[in-house]
Amino acid sequence: MGRLNPPFVEWLMGLPAGHVTDVPGLSRTAQLKALGNGVVPQQATAALHALMNSGEAAAAA
């Protein structure tokens, strides 16, 4: 059985290579914990756009 690879998780999240994995002193487990607690930038962008658009719709009503 394979193990989860932190650089693969960075890639899946759309983060630049080394964003977490090049931080000195972080173990594999610490890297995965940081990545797991992080926000996927694309999801944050979509959420902000949805919130901004819902506010404009409410103001127009």
Backbone as CSV, one residue per row, in Angstrom:
resi,resn,N_x,N_y,N_z,CA_x,CA_y,CA_z,C_x,C_y,C_z
1,MET,0.855,-1.173,0.000,0.000,0.000,0.000,0.900,1.235,0.000
2,GLY,0.573,2.196,-0.849,1.356,3.423,-0.947,1.027,4.408,0.167
3,ARG,1.877,5.407,0.268,1.670,6.457,1.261,1.391,7.771,0.545
4,LEU,0.658,8.642,1.202,0.341,9.939,0.636,1.615,10.769,0.534
5,ASN,1.818,11.365,-0.630,3.030,12.109,-0.926,2.737,13.615,-0.814
6,PRO,3.408,14.356,0.101,3.122,15.782,0.267,3.236,16.607,-1.019
7,PRO,4.240,16.395,-1.890,4.259,17.180,-3.127,3.024,16.941,-4.002
8,PHE,2.489,15.727,-3.982,1.269,15.430,-4.735,0.089,16.214,-4.164
9,VAL,0.011,16.308,-2.845,-1.075,17.060,-2.204,-0.957,18.542,-2.557
10,GLU,0.273,19.076,-2.547,0.478,20.465,-2.967,-0.063,20.679,-4.372
11,TRP,0.271,19.766,-5.259,-0.172,19.864,-6.654,-1.691,19.808,-6.746
12,LEU,-2.312,18.866,-6.018,-3.772,18.739,-6.036,-4.463,20.012,-5.552
13,MET,-3.838,20.684,-4.598,-4.428,21.896,-4.037,-4.170,23.122,-4.905
14,GLY,-3.351,22.966,-5.941,-3.058,24.089,-6.817,-2.012,25.037,-6.253
15,LEU,-1.261,24.563,-5.266,-0.214,25.387,-4.667,1.066,25.287,-5.479
16,PRO,1.914,26.304,-5.422,3.193,26.204,-6.126,4.064,25.117,-5.498
17,ALA,4.865,24.465,-6.311,5.765,23.408,-5.818,6.660,23.990,-4.728
18,GLY,6.738,23.305,-3.605,7.585,23.729,-2.504,6.921,24.688,-1.526
19,HIS,5.676,25.047,-1.759,4.972,25.990,-0.878,5.011,25.500,0.575
20,VAL,4.833,24.229,0.775,4.919,23.625,2.110,6.109,22.674,2.188
21,THR,6.352,21.941,1.114,7.368,20.883,1.159,8.796,21.401,1.198
22,ASP,9.030,22.657,0.868,10.382,23.205,0.943,10.653,23.969,2.232
23,VAL,9.708,23.947,3.175,9.921,24.616,4.461,10.891,23.769,5.279
24,PRO,12.018,24.361,5.686,13.011,23.575,6.428,12.469,23.073,7.767
25,GLY,12.822,21.851,8.093,12.499,21.288,9.394,11.130,20.644,9.518
26,LEU,10.312,20.677,8.462,8.991,20.043,8.551,9.095,18.573,8.163
27,SER,8.619,17.720,9.029,8.575,16.288,8.714,7.465,16.033,7.700
28,ARG,7.447,14.849,7.138,6.394,14.460,6.205,5.029,14.612,6.867
29,THR,4.921,14.169,8.111,3.660,14.258,8.846,3.247,15.708,9.055
30,ALA,4.201,16.569,9.411,3.893,17.991,9.616,3.477,18.650,8.305
31,GLN,4.113,18.256,7.199,3.742,18.793,5.890,2.302,18.417,5.551
32,LEU,1.957,17.150,5.749,0.598,16.694,5.451,-0.430,17.364,6.360
33,LYS,-0.051,17.585,7.622,-0.967,18.261,8.551,-1.196,19.702,8.091
34,ALA,-0.125,20.398,7.715,-0.260,21.778,7.244,-1.106,21.828,5.976
35,LEU,-0.862,20.905,5.064,-1.639,20.870,3.824,-3.098,20.524,4.098
36,GLY,-3.330,19.620,5.009,-4.695,19.210,5.346,-5.481,20.310,6.026
37,ASN,-4.786,21.193,6.739,-5.458,22.298,7.430,-5.543,23.543,6.568
38,GLY,-4.976,23.475,5.368,-4.947,24.635,4.490,-6.226,24.797,3.685
39,VAL,-6.300,25.923,3.013,-7.435,26.238,2.154,-6.984,26.085,0.703
40,VAL,-7.786,25.431,-0.097,-7.489,25.315,-1.521,-7.795,26.669,-2.151
41,PRO,-6.785,27.323,-2.753,-6.999,28.676,-3.286,-8.184,28.787,-4.244
42,GLN,-8.401,27.780,-5.083,-9.511,27.839,-6.032,-10.846,27.839,-5.302
43,GLN,-10.955,27.093,-4.207,-12.206,27.074,-3.446,-12.439,28.406,-2.746
44,ALA,-11.368,28.990,-2.216,-11.496,30.287,-1.552,-11.940,31.349,-2.553
45,THR,-11.375,31.323,-3.745,-11.753,32.287,-4.783,-13.222,32.126,-5.158
46,ALA,-13.654,30.885,-5.352,-15.055,30.635,-5.704,-15.986,31.102,-4.591
47,ALA,-15.607,30.858,-3.335,-16.447,31.276,-2.213,-16.549,32.795,-2.142
48,LEU,-15.430,33.488,-2.329,-15.458,34.953,-2.288,-16.305,35.530,-3.417
49,HIS,-16.178,34.955,-4.604,-17.001,35.424,-5.721,-18.483,35.202,-5.435
50,ALA,-18.820,34.042,-4.891,-20.225,33.752,-4.583,-20.757,34.715,-3.527
51,LEU,-19.947,34.994,-2.510,-20.384,35.919,-1.462,-20.556,37.333,-1.999
52,MET,-19.627,37.756,-2.844,-19.732,39.106,-3.408,-20.946,39.228,-4.319
53,ASN,-21.209,38.198,-5.111,-22.360,38.231,-6.019,-23.675,38.166,-5.254
54,SER,-23.735,37.413,-4.161,-24.974,37.338,-3.385,-25.254,38.666,-2.693
55,GLY,-24.218,39.382,-2.285,-24.395,40.693,-1.679,-24.921,41.707,-2.668
56,GLU,-24.444,41.634,-3.921,-24.929,42.547,-4.953,-26.377,42.254,-5.293
57,ALA,-26.741,40.978,-5.320,-28.119,40.597,-5.618,-29.063,41.071,-4.506
58,ALA,-28.614,40.975,-3.269,-29.449,41.400,-2.140,-29.614,42.923,-2.148
59,ALA,-28.555,43.640,-2.527,-28.612,45.104,-2.558,-29.550,45.597,-3.666
60,ALA,-29.632,44.835,-4.763,-30.473,45.232,-5.891,-31.955,44.950,-5.618
61,ALA,-32.224,44.067,-4.681,-33.611,43.680,-4.422,-34.369,44.677,-3.597
